[in-house]
């Protein structure tokens, strides 16, 4: 009876089902490992993206404040360049050569 066709087909299908089950379990194991690695990578990169976004927001805010500093006129209203504060010129140092005036 061990040499019958039914026994051989049953044994073949049993081996085939065992191989498919082993392949499925191996696939699930690999998928869980891949999921864990992907989760770790995304958490690290997301933190970097958050820090970069915060830095960009701070940079834009600083640029806005700098533009306001240069564009605000006398009483808080935007003004022309003539209303900008005049910075004093640096004093000449005593080591600078002086020209003699003839007179």
C-alpha positions in Angstrom: 0.0 0.0 0.0 3.0 2.3 0.4 3.5 2.2 -3.3 0.0 3.3 -4.2 -0.7 6.5 -6.1 -2.9 7.9 -3.4 -0.2 7.6 -0.8 2.4 9.2 -3.0 0.1 12.1 -3.9 -0.8 12.6 -0.3 2.8 12.6 0.8 3.7 15.1 -2.1 0.9 17.4 -1.1 1.9 17.2 2.6 5.5 18.1 1.7 4.2 21.0 -0.5 2.0 22.3 2.3 4.8 22.1 4.7 7.1 24.1 2.4 4.4 26.8 1.8 3.9 27.1 5.5 7.6 27.4 6.2 7.9 30.0 3.4 5.0 32.0 4.9 6.5 31.9 8.4 9.9 33.0 7.1 8.2 35.8 5.2 6.3 37.0 8.3 9.5 36.9 10.3 11.4 39.0 7.7 8.5 41.4 7.5 8.4 42.0 11.2 12.2 42.6 11.2 11.8 45.0 8.3 9.0 46.8 10.1 11.1 47.2 13.2 14.0 48.6 11.2 11.7 51.0 9.3 10.1 52.2 12.5 13.5 53.0 14.1 14.7 54.8 10.9 11.5 56.8 10.6 11.7 57.9 14.3 15.2 59.1 13.9 14.6 60.9 10.7 11.3 62.4 11.9 13.2 64.0 14.8 15.7 65.4 12.4 12.9 66.8 10.2 11.2 68.3 13.3 14.5 70.0 14.3 15.0 71.2 10.7 11.5 72.6 10.6 11.9 74.5 13.9 15.2 75.9 12.6 13.6 77.0 9.4 10.7 78.7 11.3 13.2 80.5 13.5 15.2 81.6 10.5 12.1 83.0 8.8 11.1 84.8 12.0 14.5 86.3 12.4 14.4 87.5 8.7 11.0 89.0 9.3 12.2 90.9 12.4 15.3 92.1 10.6 13.2 93.4 7.7 10.9 95.1 10.1 13.9 96.7 11.8 15.0 98.2 8.5 11.6 99.1 7.1 9.9 100.7 10.1 9.9 104.5 10.1 9.4 107.1 12.8 6.4 106.1 14.8 6.0 102.5 13.8 4.8 103.2 10.3 6.7 102.0 7.3 8.9 104.8 6.0 11.2 105.7 3.2 14.9 105.2 3.4 15.4 108.8 4.5 13.6 108.0 7.8 16.1 105.3 8.6 18.3 106.2 11.6 21.6 107.8 10.6 24.6 105.9 12.0 27.5 108.1 13.2 30.6 107.9 11.1 33.6 106.4 12.9 36.0 108.9 14.3 39.4 109.2 12.6 42.2 107.7 14.5 45.1 109.9 15.6 47.4 107.6 13.6 45.8 108.6 10.3 47.9 111.0 8.3 46.6 114.5 8.2 46.8 116.9 5.3 48.2 120.3 5.8 46.1 123.2 4.7 48.0 126.0 3.0 46.9 129.3 4.1 
